[in-house]
Amino acid sequence: MVSEKMTSNKQIAETSKSLQELEDDFM
């Protein structure tokens, strides 16, 4: 249960990081 939550948080962090990189490319 806890490990799944940590994994989901890690995926969310990676996704938000990718979105920020895409925004930087558009700027």
C-alpha positions as CSV (number, residue, x, y, z in Angstrom):
1,M,0.0,0.0,0.0
2,V,2.7,2.5,1.0
3,S,5.0,1.4,-1.8
4,E,2.2,1.9,-4.3
5,K,1.7,5.4,-3.0
6,M,5.4,6.2,-3.2
7,T,5.5,4.9,-6.8
8,S,2.5,7.0,-7.8
9,N,4.0,10.1,-6.3
10,K,7.3,9.3,-8.2
11,Q,5.3,9.0,-11.4
12,I,3.5,12.3,-10.8
13,A,6.8,14.0,-10.1
14,E,8.3,12.6,-13.3
15,T,5.1,13.7,-15.3
16,S,5.2,17.2,-13.9
17,K,8.9,17.4,-14.6
18,S,8.2,16.4,-18.3
19,L,5.4,19.0,-18.5
20,Q,7.8,21.7,-17.2
21,E,10.4,20.7,-19.8
22,L,7.7,20.9,-22.6
23,E,6.7,24.4,-21.4
24,D,10.3,25.5,-21.4
25,D,10.6,24.3,-25.0
26,F,7.5,26.3,-26.0
27,M,8.9,29.4,-24.3
